[in-house]
Amino acid sequence: MPEAAPLPPLVLIHGAWQGSWAFESWLPALRERGFRARAVDLPGNGWPPAPDAPASLESYTAHVVDVVRWLDEPVVLVGHSGGGITASQVAEAIPERIAALVYLAGIMLPSGTGFDHIVALCEREAPGTRFDGIAPYLDRSADGSSTRVRTEGALKCFLQDCEPAAARRAAGLLREQQESGRRMKPQLSSTRFGSVPRIYVECTDDRSILLPLQRKMQALTPGAVCVRMDCGHVPQLAQPERLAERLRESLEALLPSAAPRAGRSGP
């Protein structure tokens, strides 16, 4: 029988308003398929170890780089939603330590480009179509430096296809997000970021990062293997078993070292 080769460990990077808790429901399905996974809490996102630290692409990247170096082996970075920007920048910083990048309905931007630019491109190509996603459901702080997601918006844009009790719990865990940790532009090169294999997980019923936005980012940053999931913005909560299975299959195909290898049939 073929023996499954060990896959590199996963480092899971959450998006805006979230924390490492965003991956809790996915971890059992990952473990069942032989994955080792560690979810991070980015600084300045309301969760330890640095809940009130400045939030920026620089601080996010430094934090994840430290985690990767501590693991002492190449890893697969998984960036959900806005976590994709950090994943890209970490790959630019330490490409030799990144076996692959995985974007879960992730923001995968060309160098020097903000997500607002992607939205503007799609709006020009589809006049009258709204691509603002969660924006109408955000409450801004008095000085405009941070935002908070209203529960109504979280349930409608992020979690509409999740089990109701799980969706309500997730909506209740969202925290205030510094705008400096959301309005980010990666600085990437073809020789560093561009050398790392990539997988893009499309979420076809995403109401936050709509499918045309996901596909525009893939067109502007070509080369990622596309995996389709018929779900909303949070596949790790809506379809954890299916997502873990698709990820295992995709990484085995993408990474030669992860392909099943022949094993001995007897002791």
N, C-alpha and C positions, 0 to 999 in steps of 0.2 A: 504494500500500500504506500502511496506517496506520503511523505512526512512534511507537514507544513513548516516552512522555514519561519524563524522569528522575524517579526517586522520591527522596524525602528520604533522607539517610543513616540507617542503622540504628545505634543504640547498644545493645549486647547486655549485659544485666545478669544475672550468674549468681546461683544460689541458695546455700543453706547448704552448707558443707564443700567448695565448689567454687572455681573461678577462671576466668579467661578461656579456659583450655584447654577448658572445657565446650562451646565453640562451634566448635572447630577443624575438626571433620569437616563442619560445615555451610557453612563459608565458600566452598568451591569451588562448591557449588550456588547459593549466593546470587550470587556473581560472574557465573556463567553467565546469570543472569536480570537482570543489570543493576544489582544492589544494590551499594552501597558500605556496608561494615559495619566497626564497631570494637567489639571486646569489651573490657570493663573488668575490672580486678582490684580488688575492693572492699577497703578497708583492714581490717587485722586478720583476714584470711582465709588467711594463710600464704604469700602470693605477693607479689612486689615490685609496686609500689614501697614499700608500707608493710605488710609481713607481720605485724608484731606491734603495730600501732597499735590503739587502742581501737576496738571494733566497736560501732556503734550506728546507729539510723536517721538521726541527725543527721550522723554522719561519712560514712555511705554517700551520703546526699543531697548533701552538700557536694562529695564527690568526683565524682559524676556530673554535677552542675551545672557544675563546672569543665570537664569533658570537653565537654559540650554547648556551652558558651560558646566554647571553643577552636575548635569546628567552624564557628562563625560562620554557621550557617543552621539553620532548623527541622529537627528530627530525628524519627524514629520510635524510641521507646523500646521495647525488647523485654525483658520480664522473665520469666525462667524460674523456676518454683517460688517460693521465697522472694524472688527478685529482683523479683517483682511488687509487693511492698510498697514497695521503694525507687522503682520506676518511678512508682507512684502519688504518692509524696511529692515527687518531682522535678517531676511535672506540676503539683502544687499550688504549688511554689516558682516555676516559670518557665513557666506555661502558654503564653505567647506564643512560646516556643521549641520546643514539642512539637507536631508535626503529628499524631501519633497514638500511642496506647499499645497494645502487643500483649502479652498474657499467655499464655505457653506453660505450660499446666497451672499457671498462676501463682496466687499468693495475692493475690486482689483483695478487699480488706477494706473495709467501711464505716468511716467516720471513728470513731476512738476504740475500735475493736474489735480484739481479738487473734484469731489463728487458733484458739486453744484454745476460744474461744466458738463458732466455727463447728462444731468437732468436737463440742462438747457439744450443740448444737442437733440435729445429725444423729443422735447417739446416742439422744437422747430420741425422735426420730421413728422410729427403727428399732431398738427394743430387741433386744439380743443380737447386733447387727452391730458388728464391730470397725472403728474408723476411726483406729486409732493408727498405721497406716502403718509408718514406719521406727523408731518409738519403741522397740520391743522389742529392736532391734539396735544401740542406742547404748551406748557406754561413757562414763561420766562421770568427770571429773577428781575428785581427792580433795576439793577444795573446792566442787565442783558448778558451777564457773563456765564450764565448757566441756564439749563432747561430741565424740566421734569415732565414725564409722560403721564397724561391723565389715564386713569384706569379704563375708561371707555375706549380710548385710542389703542391701548395695549391689547385689549380683547378683540378689537375690530381689525387692527392692522398687523399685529404680531402673532396672535394666538388663536385666530378664529377656528382653526381646525384641530386644536388640541382638546383633550378631555377637559370638561368644564372645571372641575375642581383643581386640576393641575394648572389650567390656564389662570384661574383666579389667584392661586398661590404665586405663580410666576409674576403676574401683574403687580402683586403686592410687594415683591422683592425689588422692583426697579427703584433706582436711586437717582438723585439729582446729578446731572452730568455737566461738567465744565465744557463750555463751548471750545476752549482751546484743545480739548481732547477729542473733538468731533470734526472740526474744520481743518483737516490735515492734508498735506500734499506730499507724497513720497518723493524721494530723490533716488532714482534707480539707474542702473547701467546694464547694458546687454551682457557684459563680461561677468558680472557678479549675480545680481538678481536673475538675469536672463539665462544663466547657466543651470538654474534649479528646476527640476521637473515640477509641473503644476497640474492640479485637478480642479475643475470648477464644478460645483454641485449646483445645478439650476433648480430652483424651486418655482414650479410653474404657476402656482396660485399665490405667490408672494404679493401681499398688499402694501408692503413697506418699500422694498426694492423690487419694483415691478419687473416682469420678465423682459420687456424691451430694454430696460436699464442693464439687467444682467448680461444680455446678449450684446449690447453696445460695448460694455467693458471688455467682454471676450474678444470682440472684433478689434478694439483698440490696443489690446495687449494679447496678441495671438500666441498660440502654442499650448494652451491648457487643454487637457483631456476633459471633455464635457460629460458629466453624469447627470441624468435627469431624474428628478424626484417630483411626483405629482402631489405637492403639499404647499403649505404656507411658509412663512418666514423662519420658522423654528423647527426644522426637521428633526433635530435631536430630541425634541419633546413630543412632536406629533407622530413620528414614525421611527423610534430609536432602533428597533430591530432591523428594519429595512435599510436604514442609513448605514448601520454598522456592517451589514452584509455587502452593500454596494461599495463601501469604502475598502473593505478587505479585498474584494474582487479587483477593484481599480488599482490599488497599490501593488497587488501581486502582478498585474499586467504591466504596470509602469516601472517597477523596480526589479531588475533581474535577480537581485539578491533575496527578494521576498517570494519568488516563485516556488511552488511546491517542489521538493526534491525527493528522489527515490530513497526510501528507508528500508531497513531490514524487516522482513516479515516475521522473523522469529526472535527469541531472546538471544 
